[in-house]
């Protein structure tokens, strides 16, 4: 996928998004995180440095991913949030939950 890259190193999977995180791309992120939780990784980090737009579908995808990784005993966080992502997460009060 050109808009999503995954690198796994020493048990940490980094999913780097290179597109908006919205209702169009959210299902692919959820599916990717779902698949990663079954590979034995101990942590999933979603890199949002290149995400210029985050809508409610994207926020839902992050929360579903957090829930799914938690149930699997896998750590989860959003890393390198763009200004737009950080702003939305701050406004929704989700920064303490998702940004570690």
C-alpha positions in Angstrom: 0.0 0.0 0.0 1.5 3.3 -1.0 -0.2 5.2 1.8 0.7 2.9 4.6 4.1 1.3 5.4 4.8 -1.2 8.2 8.2 -1.9 9.7 8.6 -4.5 12.5 11.8 -4.3 14.5 12.5 -6.1 17.8 8.8 -6.7 18.5 7.7 -3.2 17.7 5.6 -2.6 14.7 5.5 0.9 13.3 2.6 1.7 10.9 3.5 4.8 9.0 0.6 6.6 7.5 1.2 8.7 4.4 -2.4 9.8 3.8 -5.3 11.4 5.5 -6.8 9.2 8.3 -10.5 9.4 7.5 -13.5 7.1 6.8 -11.8 6.0 3.6 -8.5 4.9 5.1 -9.6 3.9 8.6 -10.7 0.4 7.8 -7.3 -0.4 6.3 -5.6 0.8 9.5 -7.9 -1.3 11.7 -7.2 -4.3 9.5 -3.5 -3.8 9.6 -3.4 -3.4 13.4 -5.7 -6.5 13.7 -3.2 -8.5 11.6 -0.2 -7.2 13.5 -1.7 -8.3 16.9 -1.5 -11.9 15.7 2.1 -11.8 14.7 3.6 -11.7 18.2 4.6 -8.1 18.3 4.6 -6.5 21.7 3.8 -3.0 20.6 2.1 -1.2 17.7 2.9 2.5 17.0 1.0 4.5 14.4 3.2 7.2 13.0 1.0 10.1 12.0 3.8 12.6 11.0 2.5 12.7 7.4 -1.3 12.8 8.2 -2.7 16.2 7.3 -6.4 15.4 8.1 -8.0 13.3 10.8 -11.8 12.9 10.9 -14.1 11.0 13.3 -13.6 7.8 11.2 -9.9 8.1 11.8 -10.3 8.8 15.5 -12.5 5.7 15.7 -9.9 3.7 13.9 -7.3 4.8 16.5 -9.6 3.9 19.4 -10.6 0.5 17.9 -6.9 -0.2 17.4 -6.2 0.8 21.0 -9.0 -1.6 22.2 -7.9 -4.5 20.0 -4.2 -4.2 20.9 -5.2 -4.0 24.6 -7.3 -7.1 24.5 -4.3 -8.9 22.8 -1.8 -7.7 25.5 0.0 -5.5 22.9 1.0 -1.9 23.6 -0.4 0.9 21.4 0.3 4.5 20.8 0.3 7.3 18.2 3.8 8.6 17.5 5.0 11.8 15.8 1.5 13.3 15.4 1.2 16.0 12.8 -0.1 19.4 14.0 -3.5 18.5 12.6 -3.6 15.1 14.4 -2.4 16.6 17.7 -5.0 19.3 17.5 -7.9 16.9 17.0 -6.7 14.5 19.7 -6.2 17.4 22.1 -9.7 18.8 21.4 -11.2 15.4 22.0 -9.2 14.8 25.2 -7.6 11.8 23.7 -3.9 12.9 23.8 -3.2 11.4 27.2 -4.7 8.1 26.1 -3.1 7.8 22.6 0.2 9.8 22.7 2.8 8.0 24.8 
